[in-house]
Amino acid sequence: MDSTGATCDTWRMRGLTRLLWMEQNRHPGDRQRLFAAVHETVQASQVLYPGSFVDVAPSFVSPSVTYVDTDQRAVRFFADTAGVDEIIAENRESVFDTTWRFLDADYESPLDVPQGGIDLLISLYTGFVSEHCTDYLAPGGFLLVNPSHGDVAMASIDPRYRLAAVVRCRSGCYTVDDANLDTYLVPKKSTDLTADFLHTTGRGIPYTKSPFAYLFQHLND
Ligand SMILES: C[S@@+](CC[C@H](N)C(=O)[O-])C[C@H]1O[C@@H](n2cnc3c(N)ncnc32)[C@H](O)[C@@H]1O
């Protein structure tokens, strides 16, 4: 035990936490820039991030984030609460009270999250989050989604959503743009887009324009 009371096990755990974060943050600051650009537009106070793995960058800008994943490396990472707090404290954009929690859970099953209590739902490289988690989103709340696993296409045919903006990335800088939205989500080939089709392919469809991500707004019921 050292003078701070930390044991060898604590230091081993802290080392693993750092390694996982360094790998996640291999393009330094990339996710921080993404979430900062989105936060400027959306100002979400309650964020839900299913399939987060160890991407804690939303906590650098948002006051309350719930992370969800089943991967055992993520479970170990978030179990080191002091290590995660340290990473957040080192990176957050300004000093503000921030809370986070981690659910070792399958986002396709009911989560311990209040229905309608979330302002921003994040779906990045993770599957059909919009299909399973939209009920947690408040009316008027936003879904940040990228196209890689088909969730953009899924949200585009979900009557609970409307496209509100796109997130573009140029040379590592992210911008949120709500102009000319009718020129996005135009398929390159005509496709009979259904949820079954997307479940079968597990992928998105090619569009004539390819922004990094999209912001959909959850419509009032
Ligand atoms: C490719 S990683 C993406 C991680 C992170 N979203 C990012 O963009 O860096 C996908 C993550 O989603 C998690 N995942 C996939 N399906 C899941 C499910 N049904 N419930 C919880 N986590 C899931 C995996 O365990 C994995 O950590």
The ligand as an SDF file (V2000), in Angstrom:
LIG
                    3D

 27 29  0  0  0  0  0  0  0  0999 V2000
  -17.9160   -1.2200  -32.1710 C   0  0  0  0  0  0  0  0  0  0  0  0
  -18.1760   -0.8790  -30.4520 S   0  0  0  0  0  0  0  0  0  0  0  0
  -18.5210    0.8380  -30.4880 C   0  0  0  0  0  0  0  0  0  0  0  0
  -18.2200    1.4940  -29.1820 C   0  0  0  0  0  0  0  0  0  0  0  0
  -18.5420    2.9920  -29.1270 C   0  0  0  0  0  0  0  0  0  0  0  0
  -19.9380    3.2370  -29.3800 N   0  0  0  0  0  0  0  0  0  0  0  0
  -17.6930    3.7740  -30.0880 C   0  0  0  0  0  0  0  0  0  0  0  0
  -18.2520    4.3640  -31.0350 O   0  0  0  0  0  0  0  0  0  0  0  0
  -16.4770    3.8350  -29.8980 O   0  0  0  0  0  0  0  0  0  0  0  0
  -19.7910   -1.5970  -30.1630 C   0  0  0  0  0  0  0  0  0  0  0  0
  -20.0900   -1.7910  -28.6810 C   0  0  0  0  0  0  0  0  0  0  0  0
  -21.4900   -2.0640  -28.5390 O   0  0  0  0  0  0  0  0  0  0  0  0
  -21.6510   -3.0590  -27.5620 C   0  0  0  0  0  0  0  0  0  0  0  0
  -22.9470   -3.7010  -27.8010 N   0  0  0  0  0  0  0  0  0  0  0  0
  -23.3810   -4.2670  -28.9530 C   0  0  0  0  0  0  0  0  0  0  0  0
  -24.6280   -4.7490  -28.7950 N   0  0  0  0  0  0  0  0  0  0  0  0
  -24.9740   -4.4780  -27.5060 C   0  0  0  0  0  0  0  0  0  0  0  0
  -26.1570   -4.7090  -26.7440 C   0  0  0  0  0  0  0  0  0  0  0  0
  -27.2150   -5.3030  -27.2930 N   0  0  0  0  0  0  0  0  0  0  0  0
  -26.1920   -4.2660  -25.4700 N   0  0  0  0  0  0  0  0  0  0  0  0
  -25.1220   -3.6310  -24.9220 C   0  0  0  0  0  0  0  0  0  0  0  0
  -23.9850   -3.3940  -25.6010 N   0  0  0  0  0  0  0  0  0  0  0  0
  -23.9110   -3.8030  -26.8680 C   0  0  0  0  0  0  0  0  0  0  0  0
  -20.4440   -3.9770  -27.7400 C   0  0  0  0  0  0  0  0  0  0  0  0
  -20.1920   -4.7300  -26.5640 O   0  0  0  0  0  0  0  0  0  0  0  0
  -19.3500   -2.9800  -28.0650 C   0  0  0  0  0  0  0  0  0  0  0  0
  -18.6770   -2.5570  -26.9110 O   0  0  0  0  0  0  0  0  0  0  0  0
  1  2  1  0
  2  3  1  0
  2 10  1  0
  3  4  1  0
  4  5  1  0
  5  6  1  0
  5  7  1  0
  7  8  2  0
  7  9  1  0
 10 11  1  0
 11 12  1  0
 11 26  1  0
 12 13  1  0
 13 14  1  0
 13 24  1  0
 14 15  1  0
 14 23  1  0
 15 16  2  0
 16 17  1  0
 17 18  1  0
 17 23  2  0
 18 19  1  0
 18 20  2  0
 20 21  1  0
 21 22  2  0
 22 23  1  0
 24 25  1  0
 24 26  1  0
 26 27  1  0
M  CHG  2   2   1   9  -1
M  END
$$$$
